[in-house]
């Protein structure tokens, strides 16, 4: 099991990922958050927030990696950058900064 040090209480904690639906988009699709919580102080750490945009980008990266002969590293890098930018927007929107 992976561990980290809590920023709030400085205790070493095991990273025990959990997932919950935090919202629904305009099409009624779930928006989920993956996170873990420090058992000592309750500090919550967001790992990932998934909406339709993120799920499409993840699927695109998987398709790209399944074609090793046609794999385009620049395309993969562009997808990752799009995802990182969108993740920051989602964290702000849902107060997970």
Order of alpha helices (4+ residues) and beta strands (2+ residues): beta-beta-beta-beta-beta-alpha-alpha
